[in-house]
Amino acid sequence: MVEFSPDTKVVILTGAGISAESGIKTFRASDGLWENHAIEDVATPYAWERDPELVWNFYQGRRSQLKEVEPNPAHQALVILEQYLGDNLLLVTQNVDDLHSRAGSKNLIHMHGELRILRCEECHETFDMMEKEHLTDQYVPCPSCSNQRLRPHIVWFHEMPFQLPEIYAAVEECDVFMTIGTSGHVYPAAGLIDVAKQSGALCVGVNLDEPMNYELHDEFHQGKAGELLPNLVNEWLS
Ligand code: OAD
């Protein structure tokens, strides 16, 4: 049973399931297709090299969708937890949407990148670009150099997730490790629970179905995050 004091060190790993109730499709919901595309056709550096227009238009669709979705009670519950734990809570998300930060989460790492941001492969600068003129099917040129085509700031398959040293350091130190809305298919994120377990953390899961690494959880709550988390956070803090 989880018990929290303001000194409890917590790392939470979220995945697509936490945004499902906001209307964003999960990755593995429909036979390996993501919004009608095979992941390898749109989410690898090779796809970007081979067919940049397809990849660009796919991500422009995902970026535009951010304007139509709102954080749900699960995102909001994690903000309440952060208000109690302060810097002792690190939220690590695999999600590329902006719903955690729009809900108000502050101590947040987007390990797989962010849809809001475009990156220059020449000068390596990143830009938060969500105005109307940035969301069309035209490529967006780099404001800092002569490159005419920024890329999505997304960690594609075969690329290295962001801020891994910070994530591992926090997981090795935490008292409680939680997974929420993630299927446990994609590494290294799916392996963080092994690190947490080896370091003696209590591992808690909240998911609609049993994830691949289900047996590593000490406590598991099956159901929709938006329905379960507000009550769980309430219980944990009372
Ligand atoms: P998945 O689509 O693999 O898994 C989503 C999980 O959320 C599943 O286990 C569902 O059962 C669960 N789920 C669905 N609705 C839910 C709800 N309302 N409440 C709670 N759980 C719910 O997504 P991820 O595990 O996030 O990587 O996928 C990991 C990575 O694979 C993604 O970050 C992405 C993808 O390829 C990259 O793009 C690099």
Boltz pocket constraint, residues with backbone or C-beta under 6 A from the ligand:
constraints:
  - pocket:
      binder: B
      contacts: [[A, 14], [A, 15], [A, 16], [A, 17], [A, 18], [A, 20], [A, 21], [A, 26], [A, 27], [A, 28], [A, 29], [A, 39], [A, 43], [A, 94], [A, 95], [A, 112], [A, 155], [A, 156], [A, 157], [A, 180], [A, 181], [A, 182], [A, 183], [A, 184], [A, 185], [A, 186], [A, 206], [A, 207], [A, 208], [A, 209], [A, 210], [A, 211], [A, 223], [A, 224], [A, 225], [A, 226]]
      max_distance: 6.0
